[in-house]
Amino acid sequence: MSSDKMKALRFHGQKDIRLEDIDVPKCGKGQVKVEKPIVAPSGLDEYNSCIDKTSLYLHEYLGGANIMPTTPHPITGEKIPLTLGHEFSGVVEEVGEGVNDMKVNDRVVVQPIIYDGTCGACKEGLINCCYSGGFVGLSGSGGGLSEHVVVPRASAIAIPDSVSMEVGALVEPLAVAWHAVNVSPYKSGDSVLILGGGPIGLAVIQALKARGAEKIIVSEVASKRREFAKHFGAHYVLDPTKDDIVAKVREYCDGQGANVAFDAAGVQTGLDQAVMAIRARGTLVNIAVWEKAATLHPNHLVFKERSYMGVATYIMGDFQDVIDAIATGKLKPEPMITRKIKMTEVEEKGFKALVNDKDNHVKILVEVAP
């Protein structure tokens, strides 16, 4: 392949992803160009990206473009086919004009939010709520499942040598959970219910444990994921196909219910259970991206003064907080990685594995090789 071309995994439509040769992006003013690591502490000579069961890509792969733009995105101007990958780590290979605080060979993770910086939400610091926003790897501007990617300097966040490149690829989902807990009304001593033991649910457990939570209850269908939940520190783990979730949560929480619940599952039955399993003036925090509309009876909120709130991804500072927590040992997410595959294997050993063998996988790491 010529030096001006690179391999990239591209989404074309429903169940249509292709490994293609595309142009290598150029590094411009205020940008950094990231490539596969030359040397990684783990011994991997690759650049890392993640996919998982709850991945937006899996929804797109199975159902066709929903979040990924089919008309030009308002910021990137791009539409499908697009390069995939928004959870990734890599090594800086080039810095653009005006970038003086980062250098070649720095190890980084990429915060993938695309935002205009001019709308009301952005001006208030809520880049995750940008009215025209998107993501690297979902909305254009390249993606982690390619040999090179160019991002704004502010999106490249250095990781210390003590954090491996593989764990670096987990910072993004961990930041989702970290932000959710930060924005929620959770405080020390509160009891917590988590719906779903997938990647985000497990990340919420870890974020809560890092804050000293003493009563974490997880509801999860898959037995393997219940084991993961226990490993990461859940105090009670329930099977919603067998256990009465509302009754059990009230039993564990002084007969009242949990102070806070986090919905990382996005299914109607879980929502119904969670609303009734939180106490008076409790809060249900929705993290999940739903595939279809859900119903919620307002009276279940009104008569107990319960609250329902949504949280979206992360804001500036969340990535650094997660990196610091990993470096100091407050977060130990390595066991979330359940498989490592190559770019050529993403469809068969990635997406299809997450569909057909979903109970045994949390995060599948993609090693991007030349």
Disulfide bonds with the S-S distance in Angstrom:
none
